Amino acid sequence: MASTKFTGMSTKGVTVVLGAQWGDEGKGKLSDILSQEADVCARCQGGNNAGHTIVVGKTKYDFHMLPSGLVNQHCTSVVGAGVVVHVPSFFEELSNLEKKGLDCTGRLFVSDRAHLVFDIHQIIDGLKELELADTAILAEKLKPYVIDSVYYLNKAIKEKKKVLVEGANALMLDLDWGTYPYVTSSNTTVGGVCTGLGIPPQTITKTIGVVKAYTTRVGGGPFPTEQLNEIGEYLQTVGFEIGVTTGRKRRCGWLDMVVVNYSTIINGYTSLNITKLDILDQLDEIKIGVAYEVDGQILEGFPANLSLLERVEVVYETVPGWKTDISKCRVFEDLPVNAQKYIRRIEDLCGVPVEWIGVGVDREDMVVIPQA
């Protein structure tokens, strides 16, 4: 089959990769691909509670706090001021990556404005019991990694270097715009990129929303398209929907375009990456949640009121499946017609072009749609 060279970084300014649902969309894979072109890869928010997996050949890398740009030996990675850095976990994650052959010497930095937490904070919070480490020793160990990240990143942008920003978590877990109180403690939107890295908004020229071809969620909270049936079990099993960090099974359901459209309004995506389309290969038919209805009335947006959200009836469109293995597809025309129609329907519903389609776990398992 024909292959397409991976491209996608903005030629001017900063490229941002953000989760468009409730997290676990598979952002790490696209971040890994784009970081192969990047000069700098930065994390802007979150902490070591996030997690994603990158598969390169036979090696699997688990990332939690550190930028996935570390996989590219020619890319410098920056942990921004908006990231909460648990220092013991920082060094544990770094050690695990180095054991798998990644040489991170001289190309991993931490903002001098990042907030640091140590085991003592976790003990005080009653989360676990650990022997107290000497925080003075850890702080001294961290010193070689610390830089003025505001100066460093803005200088890189001014020098027209390719800067990639990967967001942790996702829009629906945002402290302000997510399904509060079932959210994280940081801003997971494109606005969090500016506040978390200290870069001005006009430097962001490409914002990519990562959308799983169905919907998943970890833990409690509303989930209108959740399928507590054989479909949900199928998606969980075939999609291997288990959290990288938590080890918990993810709740699964149909693609919710109300969520994606809400996310698009806030983040202003310039293109989308649809992930894990191959998980739908075996289904006879596929449903797309296109609207919420309450008492016979269609809601205009995604409701902030959780009591109202619990009452919504999802309006679905049903489309035929393709019943074909798509894992070897590399260009859009290779996909079965019904898979192509599914992608085009997503574009129609949110008004944003799809630029990448994930069809497997490996770095190469990606369909690329060149953009004008």
N, C-alpha and C positions, 0 to 999 in steps of 0.2 A: 504493500500500500504506500501511497505517497506520504511523505513526511514534511513537516513544516518546522523551520527553525524557531525556537522559542524567542519571542520578543515581547515587548509590552511595557517596559519602563518609559516614563515620560522623558522626552528629549529636552524639556525645559522644566525646571522646578522639581518638586517632590512628588513621588508616587506613594499613595497610601492604600493599604489593604485592610479592610474592616469586615468583621462578621455582621451579617445582615439579619440574623435570626436570634436564637437564644444561645449562641456559641456552638462549638463542636462542628462547625461547618466544613472544616478541613482547610483552614486558612494557611496552615503551615506549608502545604504543598506548593501553593502559588507563591508564597513568600520565598520558598526555597528556589523555585524556578527563576523568579525575578531577581533574587539576590545574586544569581550567576552573572547578571549584567551590572549589578550595583557596585558603587564604590563604598557606600556607607549604608548600613542597615540599622535602624533604631527601633527600640521599644518605647512607647510613650506613656503607658499606664498599666495598672494591674500589679500583680505580684507573682509569687511562685505557686499560687493556687490555680493559675491557668495551665493549660497543657496541650501540646500537639505533637504529632509524630511525623517524622520525615524519613522516607525510605529511599536510600541510594544504593542501587545494586542489591547486595545481600545484607547491607548494614542498616539497622533501624536506629534513629536518633530520637530521643525524647527530650523535648524542650518545655520548660516551665516558665522561667524568668528571663533567660538569656535569649537574645535575638537569633533567629534561625540562619541569619547571614553568616554565622560562624562556619557553616558547612563549606562556604566558598573561601578558600585560602587567600584570595585576593581582596576580600571585603572586610572593612573595619566595622565592628559592631559597637553600638552605644546603648547603654541602659539609661533612659532619660530620667529627668527629675520627677516625673509623674509616677514612676514605678516605686513601689514599696519593696525595698531590698532586705530580705531576710538573709543576713550575712552567712550563717552556716549553710543554708541551702544554696546560696550563690556558689560557694566553693565546692559543695558536693556535686552540683550539676556540672560545674566546670570540670571537675575531676572525672566524672562519668564520660563526658564528651572526649576528653583527652585520652582516656583508656581505649576509646574506639578509634583512635588515630587522628583526631583533630588537633592540630597545633594552633593554639589560640594566643601564643606569645606575641605581645605587642600590638594586638588588633582587637582587644576587648577593653572597653572603658565604661566607667560609671560616672554619672553626673555628680558634681560636687554639691548639688542641691537635692539629691535623692534622699528620701526618708529611710533610715536604717532601722531594722528591728532585729532583736537577738532572741535566743531561747528564753531569756529571762522574762520577756514580754509574754511569751506563750505560757510560761509557768504562772505568771501573775494572773493571766486570763483564765487559768484553770483548764487549758486545752490539753495539756499533757505534762507528765512529770519527767523532768530531765535533770541531770546534774548540771549545775551552773558552770558554763565555760568562762574563761577569762575574756570578757568583751574587749579589753585593752589589746590583747594579743590579736584578736580578729580584726580590730580596727587598723592595727599596724600592718597586718597582712593585706588589707584592702587598699592601702594608700597608693601603691603603684598603678592601680587601675583608675584612680579618680582624676577627672579632668573638668575643666570649665566647658560643659557640654553646649551651653548657649553660644559661646564664641566658636567652638569647634564646628557645630552643625551649620550655623549661619555663614561661616567662612567657606565651608564645603559647598553650600548652595550658591554663594557668590562666585565661586570658582567653577560653577557649572558642572560639578560632580553629580553623578547619579545617586540620589538619596532615596532609599526605600524605608517606609515606616510601616511596621506591622502592629496592628492593634490587638490587644488581648480581649477575651470575652466577646461581647457582641451588643448590638443596639438595644435589644430587648432586656439586657441586664444592666443598662445604664442607670446610674443613681437617680437621675431626673426624669428620663424619658422611657425607662423600662417599666416592667410590671411590679412596681414598688408594693410591698417591701421585699418581694422575691428578686432582689437585684444584688449587684456587687457594690463596692464602696467607692467606685471611681467613675469618671465620665468616659464611656466607651465609644463616643461619637467622634466625628471628624473634628469637632471642637476640642476634644480631649487631646488631639494631636498637637494643636497650638499651645494649649496650656501645659501639656506634659513635656514638651520639648523646648518651648520658648522660641518658636518660629512663627512669623506672621502668616495670616491666612492666605495672602496672595501668592505665597511660595508654593502652595499645594495646587498642582495643575492636573493631577489624575487621582481619582478616588474610586477604588475598585471594591464593589460589594461582593462578598462571598456568600453564595446561597446554596445550601444543600438541596438536592432534587426532591427531597421530602423534608419533613420537619422533625427535629428531636429537641428534647429538653432534659436536663438533669435536675433532680430534686423537685421540691414543691412549686406551686404557682399555677396560674391558669394556662391552659393549652387547648384551645378550641378544636383543633383538627386531630387531637390525639385519638388513636385507634386502640381501644382496649379489647382486641379481638385477634383473629388469626393474621390480619394484615399487619397489625402492630408487632406481633411476634415474628412475622416474616422479616420485617424491616430491621428489627433488633438483631435477629440471628444472622441473616445474610449480610447486613451492613456492619456486623460486629460492633454494635453500638454500646461500647463500654468506655467510660471516662479514662483518659490517660493518667490524670492526676488522682482522681478519687477511686477509680476501679468500680464505680457504680454503673449499673445498667441505665441506659438512657431511655426515656419515654419516647415513643415514636408515633408519627401520624403523617397524614398527607401534607403536601406543600400548601402553605398558607400565604396566599398572595396579599391578604390584608396586612399581614405582618411585613412582608417584603415591600409593599407600597409605602407603608408608614415609615419604614427604615429608609427608603429611597428619598422621601420628602425631607427628612432630617439631614441625611448625609450627602445628598446630591451626587449619587454615583454617576460616574462617566461611563462605566461598563461593569458587567457582571462576570463572575466566575461561578458556573453551575458545577457543583461537585457531586460525586458518587451517583452519576446517572446510571451507571452499570448495575446498581443495586436493584433497579426497576426492571431489569431485563426479562425476568421470568413471569411478570404479571400480565394477565389477560387484559385488564383495563386499569387505568390510573385516574385518580380524582385530584382535582385542584380546587382548593378553597378560594372562592373569588369574592365573597362578600359575607358580612355578618347581618343577621336579621333578628330584631327583637320586637315581639308583638306585631308582627306583620310589616314592620318598617325596616328598611335597609339603613344601616348606620353609615355615616359619611366617612368615618375614619376608625382608628383603633381607640377604644374607650379607655379613659384613665380610671374609671370607677370599676373596681374588681367585682363588685356585686352585680353590676350591669354585664360585665364580661362573662360571668358565670351563667347568664341567662341567654347568651347569644345562640342562635341556630346558624350553623355554617351553610352557606349556599355553595354547592359544588357544581363544577363542570366535570363530566366524565369523558375521557379520551381513550382510544384504543392503545394497548401496549404494542410492543414490537417483537417480543418473544425471540430475540436474537442476541447472541453474545456480541457486545460492542467493544470489548476490551482492546481489540487491535485497531480500532479506528483512530485516525490521526488528523483527518481533515473533515470538515462538516459534511461534505458530500458522501463520505464513507458511511455515515450513520444511516440506519433504516429510516424510511420516510416518516414513520410514526414518531420516531425519536426526534427527527428534525422538526416535526409539527409541534411536539411538546415544547421544545426550546423556543420556537417562534411564538408560541402562545404566551410563554413567560414574558418575552420581549413586548408583545402587544399589551399585556396587562399592566406592566410597570413603565413602559416607555423608555427602557434602557437597553442598549445592545448587549448581547452576550458575546464575550471575547474569548473565554476559555471554558471547556467542558471536561470535567474529570471523568475518566472511564476506567480507573483502576488505582491501585495503591502506589505504584512506582512513579518516579519523577517523569518518566517518558509517557505515562498513560494519560495524555492530555490532548484533546482536540483543540486546535487553535483556529480562531476565526479572525483573519486579518481585518483591521479596522481602517476605514478611509482616512 
